[in-house]
Amino acid sequence: MSNEYQRALGRRIAQERKRRGLSQAELARLIDRSVAWVSQVERGVRKVDRMSVLERVAEVLELPLSELAAEAPVVAATTEEMPGSAGLRLVLSGAHSLRAMLHSAPVPTTAEIKPRVDRAWELAHESQYVELADLLRGLVPALESAVRSAPEERRAELFDLLAVTYQACSAALSKLGEPEAAWIAADRAIVAAERAGDPLMMAAGAFRLGFVFLGARQFDQAEENARTAAEALWFLVDQGKPEATSLWGGLTLQRAVTASRLNQADAAYEHLARAREVAERLGDGRNDYNTEFGPANVALHEVAVAVELGDAGHALRVGAEVDASTLSGERRARLQIDMARAHAQRRQVDEAVAALLDAESITPEQIRNHRIVRQVVSDLLTMQDSPSSDLRELADRVGA
């Protein structure tokens, strides 16, 4: 953020704070920052380098985020609809369970239906949202009918498959910035898992729900959801059950991210340390309940937490050493996004652009539809008097 932008943003925050009759101490308390931090920002000697913080300031000052973002090289969330969003919402809007209750249907074999469920998760991990919506348009009604037409001995298995399918839908909607729809999908996944009598699948639904709360900036709800689910699972982790360990680990990493968003550095790194210890016992090579939990994923979250806390040096050191080759394309691309954010915090424009181009080569749809990517690219554009052709072309592709 240039000094000119910093000063303009600081003046605007001070003006709106005084308009609301707040002292610097009162504003600091409301946004969970120190009085010194508020004073430095208002004087333009400290930058606001995290969108989550700017969002909180705008919320407390009762301003549209776009009004503050206009003064800073970050942008508010786009109002354009992302490809795939409408299709996934329509999947959730159909009265499929009602039709299934009133009309019996042939029940597909496991060999017929399970590959389609597995494919749904592949598409979610690859950020292929349009194709995912096309698949779910037929898969969800088929499973809703199957669980109600099947003989008793097959219902638990089919409810589990239905839960996994709704989890994939929720994961995609969370990444598309659709928290309300993602919450519906996660809740349906939890209900289906309960009807299957499968507590671990219920925990997987809670894991998906955590991403919904994080995406909606409902950090207290994210922590409560992850904490209670993780505590319920701990006795199974203590017994060495790997599937429960993967879920516990994923939930604990969510707690680390949540703490970082609340600027609670000690708590964030404590959760990471606990997750790392358990991950080393579990080892790589597992992907229970699509958590991808293991040492590599813990390292990826350490990078994300460090970036969120403004510790770019730590993020870059950890990111340079992590071997993410065993993880999904979505996770590998997210690592490069966080590395780009760390480089941007250090005003290393060329390195940040290179990281974003690496991410784009892995999952182009995710990069071109990612709010944080737009923010980073907008930041980078302000850091160079004459942006490089790579940066200008990337900005065009992501709509920055």
KAZINOR-V478768 format. One record per pair of residues at least 12 apart in sequence whose C-alpha atoms are under 8 Angstrom apart, sorted by sequence separation. I is the first residue (numbers start at 0). J is the second residue. D is the distance in whole Angstrom. If there is no record, write none. Layout:
# KAZINOR-V478768
I J D
I J D
This chain:
# KAZINOR-V478768
119 131 6
145 157 7
146 158 6
169 181 4
189 201 5
192 204 8
209 221 5
232 244 8
255 267 4
281 293 7
282 294 7
283 295 7
302 314 4
339 351 4
168 181 7
169 182 7
188 201 8
189 202 8
209 222 8
254 267 7
255 268 7
301 314 7
302 315 7
338 351 7
339 352 7
23 37 6
53 67 8
169 183 8
189 203 8
233 247 7
255 269 8
278 292 7
279 293 7
339 353 8
376 390 8
23 38 7
53 68 8
119 134 7
142 157 7
169 184 5
189 204 5
209 224 6
232 247 6
255 270 5
278 293 5
279 294 6
302 317 6
339 354 5
119 135 7
168 184 6
169 185 5
188 204 6
189 205 7
208 224 8
209 225 6
254 270 7
255 271 6
278 294 5
301 317 7
302 318 6
318 334 7
338 354 7
339 355 6
229 246 8
355 372 8
376 393 8
377 394 8
142 160 8
143 161 7
166 184 7
186 204 7
229 247 5
252 270 7
275 293 8
336 354 7
376 394 6
115 134 8
142 161 6
165 184 5
166 185 6
185 204 6
205 224 7
206 225 7
228 247 8
251 270 6
252 271 6
275 294 6
278 297 8
298 317 7
299 318 7
335 354 5
336 355 6
165 185 6
185 205 7
205 225 7
251 271 7
298 318 7
318 338 7
335 355 6
229 250 6
373 394 8
30 52 8
116 138 8
139 161 7
165 187 7
166 188 6
185 207 6
186 208 8
228 250 8
229 251 7
251 273 8
252 274 7
275 297 6
299 321 7
335 357 7
336 358 7
377 399 6
50 73 7
115 138 7
165 188 5
185 208 6
205 228 7
251 274 6
274 297 7
298 321 6
315 338 6
335 358 5
376 399 6
164 188 8
226 250 7
299 323 8
314 338 7
373 397 6
30 55 6
139 164 7
162 187 7
163 188 7
225 250 5
226 251 8
332 357 7
333 358 7
372 397 8
373 398 7
374 399 7
30 56 6
162 188 4
182 208 6
202 228 6
225 251 7
248 274 6
271 297 7
295 321 6
315 341 7
332 358 4
373 399 5
161 188 7
162 189 7
181 208 8
295 322 6
296 323 8
314 341 7
315 342 8
331 358 7
332 359 7
13 41 6
162 190 8
225 253 7
226 254 7
295 323 6
369 397 8
12 41 6
30 59 7
135 164 8
162 191 5
182 211 6
225 254 6
248 277 7
271 300 8
312 341 7
332 361 6
367 396 6
368 397 7
11 41 8
29 59 7
161 191 7
162 192 6
181 211 6
248 278 7
271 301 7
295 325 8
296 326 8
311 341 5
331 361 8
332 362 6
367 397 5
9 40 5
10 41 6
222 253 8
295 326 8
303 334 8
306 337 7
310 341 8
311 342 7
348 379 6
366 397 7
367 398 8
8 40 8
9 41 4
10 42 7
159 191 7
221 253 8
222 254 6
302 334 8
309 341 8
329 361 8
343 375 7
8 41 7
9 42 6
10 43 8
26 59 8
135 168 8
158 191 5
159 192 6
178 211 5
221 254 8
244 277 8
268 301 8
311 344 6
328 361 6
329 362 6
346 379 8
6 40 8
9 43 5
158 192 6
178 212 7
303 337 6
306 340 7
311 345 7
328 362 6
348 382 7
5 40 7
6 41 7
8 43 7
222 257 6
291 326 7
299 334 6
302 337 7
306 341 6
309 344 8
340 375 6
343 378 7
348 383 8
6 42 6
7 43 7
158 194 7
159 195 6
178 214 7
221 257 7
245 281 8
291 327 8
302 338 8
329 365 8
336 372 7
339 375 8
343 379 7
346 382 7
6 43 4
158 195 5
163 200 8
170 207 6
173 210 7
178 215 6
244 281 8
267 304 7
352 389 7
356 393 8
5 43 5
6 44 7
106 144 8
107 145 7
157 195 8
159 197 8
162 200 7
166 204 6
169 207 7
173 211 6
176 214 7
352 390 6
5 44 7
106 145 5
155 194 7
156 195 7
169 208 8
218 257 6
5 45 7
104 144 6
105 145 7
155 195 4
170 210 8
174 214 8
206 246 7
241 281 7
2 43 7
5 46 6
19 60 7
99 140 8
103 144 7
104 145 7
154 195 7
155 196 7
159 200 7
166 207 6
173 214 6
209 250 8
245 286 8
246 287 7
249 290 6
284 325 7
2 44 8
5 47 8
90 132 7
102 144 8
106 148 7
162 204 8
169 211 8
218 260 8
245 287 6
246 288 7
249 291 8
283 325 8
86 129 7
105 148 7
106 149 6
128 171 7
199 242 8
203 246 7
206 249 7
210 253 8
218 261 8
245 288 8
249 292 6
16 60 7
84 128 8
87 131 8
95 139 8
96 140 8
99 143 6
100 144 7
103 147 8
104 148 6
116 160 7
120 164 8
123 167 6
199 243 7
202 246 7
206 250 6
209 253 7
213 257 7
246 290 7
248 292 6
256 300 7
264 308 7
15 60 6
83 128 5
84 129 8
87 132 5
90 135 7
95 140 5
99 144 4
103 148 6
119 164 7
123 168 8
126 171 7
242 287 6
245 290 7
252 297 7
259 304 6
0 46 7
82 128 7
83 129 4
86 132 5
90 136 6
98 144 8
99 145 8
242 288 8
245 291 8
246 292 8
259 305 8
262 308 6
82 129 6
83 130 8
86 133 7
96 143 6
100 147 7
113 160 7
116 163 7
120 167 5
123 170 7
199 246 8
245 292 5
256 303 8
260 307 7
0 48 8
83 131 8
87 135 8
95 143 6
96 144 7
99 147 6
116 164 6
119 167 6
123 171 6
245 293 8
252 300 7
256 304 6
259 307 6
260 308 8
83 132 6
90 139 7
95 144 8
99 148 8
255 304 7
259 308 6
86 136 8
12 67 8
11 67 7
8 67 7
11 70 8
8 70 5
7 70 6
8 71 6
7 71 8
4 70 6
5 71 7
4 71 6
4 72 7
0 71 7
0 72 6
87 168 7
87 172 7
203 288 6
84 172 7
200 288 8
91 180 8
84 175 7
88 180 6
91 183 8
84 177 8
91 184 7
81 175 7
175 368 7
175 369 8
174 369 8
125 327 8
124 327 6
125 328 6
126 329 7
124 328 7
125 329 6
124 329 5
51 260 7
31 261 8
31 262 8
126 362 7
125 362 6
127 364 7
126 364 6
126 365 5
49 307 7
48 309 8
81 368 6
77 370 7
76 370 6
48 344 7
74 373 7
75 374 8
74 374 5
73 374 5
72 374 8
73 375 7
74 377 7
73 377 6
72 377 6
73 378 6
72 378 5
72 381 7
50 374 8
0 378 7
1 381 7
0 381 7
1 382 7
0 382 7
